Amino acid sequence: MTINIDPHCDSLVAKTSLPQELGFGKFFAPLMVTAQYRDQKWQNLTLGPYAPLALDPATMVFHYGQSIFEGLKAYRNRSSLHLFRVMDHARRFNLSAKRMAMPVLPEEMFAEGAVAFCRAVAPLVPSDDVSNLYLRPFMFADQVGLGVRPSESYLFLIIGTPSGKYFADEAVKVMIERSYSRAASGGGTGAVKTGGNYAASLLSDRRAKTAGFHQTLWLDSSTRKNVEELTGMNIFFVRNNSLVTPRLNNSILPGVTRDTIFVLAKELNIPVVEEVVPIDNILRDIKGQTCTECFVCGTAAGITPVALLGEPGLPPYTLAASPGPITQKLAKALHETQRGQRPSPAEWIVRA
Ligand SMILES: *Cc1c(COP(=O)(O)O)cnc(C)c1O
């Protein structure tokens, strides 16, 4: 499918100026990609002006939450802009689509939309070494009706936000959540990017922030004994100089950043262990100083060191180093890889 480009795109971009402070996800590029799924086919892939959507109050997504999303970034390397691992994000989008009984979107269409979007909004991406363009592709059920069943029509969009740093603080404080779950273990929706997982996380997020933490750490929802991940980031520990991270269990999101870290750790001769990670063992190892570092990772925030794990009203478990030496080494390698400044598999970098 070739993309239709509205002739007003370039002038819209040209007359947009960036705000002083970019932050994250606050300022949106003035364009969007759209495509409709109708009569069992994708049609009309278009790049046009960013604009509100008019939706019938009985549109299915409002009632039953059939909606998925992705998050990926384009980075500048000197004059050119490139997408990082766009095909991996396209593949994961379709894993999410399948789980939510939504139609798959051809991977080339996802990539074509993302590339056209980046090319058009490139003048709005600052050339410093911190800024980037965060793309948010998403799809939702737009059929009208209250019957409970998979929708027959969908809307796919890509919007994007030129961004600066994600967290204002250097290291984050993480709250262990013992009562709530973000998604049911195995067979639930924890392994896919659907809005409902985030909706289910917000009450805990509020509790965490009120108690002075930045983020919630979710345990497996059947036993609440094992570490899974944060609401939108995977988690790694450094134990006896090896990286330790929860093994995928169909409830943990398979992060592209998590996967990139595996590849980089191999290059840097850092052993990686994927295993079931009981929270009690980790806390014991932090206390005994065999677990010395912890970090969280995702496209939005890159690698972010964890300062401590804790619970409201209880003494915290503070990591010996934040950021520790292994965290720093990986964060630097990840940054250079994403920026196209370090050799990586050819398909990871797609020029816009
Ligand atoms: C998006 C997301 C991540 C991070 O995935 P990346 O591909 O590395 O950005 C981790 N956990 C959850 C629940 C997510 O939604």
The ligand as an SDF file (V2000), in Angstrom:
LIG
                    3D

 15 15  0  0  0  0  0  0  0  0999 V2000
    6.2200   -0.9830   26.4210 C   0  0  0  0  0  0  0  0  0  0  0  0
    6.4180   -1.7520   27.6700 C   0  0  0  0  0  0  0  0  0  0  0  0
    7.7100   -2.1500   28.1010 C   0  0  0  0  0  0  0  0  0  0  0  0
    8.9680   -1.7270   27.3980 C   0  0  0  0  0  0  0  0  0  0  0  0
    9.0760   -2.2360   26.1110 O   0  0  0  0  0  0  0  0  0  0  0  0
   10.1070   -1.5960   25.0500 P   0  0  0  0  0  0  0  0  0  0  0  0
    9.8440   -2.3560   23.8180 O   0  0  0  0  0  0  0  0  0  0  0  0
   11.4640   -1.8290   25.6020 O   0  0  0  0  0  0  0  0  0  0  0  0
    9.7690   -0.1560   24.9650 O   0  0  0  0  0  0  0  0  0  0  0  0
    7.7940   -2.9320   29.2390 C   0  0  0  0  0  0  0  0  0  0  0  0
    6.6960   -3.3040   29.9280 N   0  0  0  0  0  0  0  0  0  0  0  0
    5.4500   -2.9360   29.5540 C   0  0  0  0  0  0  0  0  0  0  0  0
    4.2860   -3.4080   30.3410 C   0  0  0  0  0  0  0  0  0  0  0  0
    5.2700   -2.1450   28.4220 C   0  0  0  0  0  0  0  0  0  0  0  0
    4.0360   -1.7730   28.0740 O   0  0  0  0  0  0  0  0  0  0  0  0
  1  2  1  0
  2  3  1  0
  2 14  2  0
  3  4  1  0
  3 10  2  0
  4  5  1  0
  5  6  1  0
  6  7  2  0
  6  8  1  0
  6  9  1  0
 10 11  1  0
 11 12  2  0
 12 13  1  0
 12 14  1  0
 14 15  1  0
M  END
$$$$
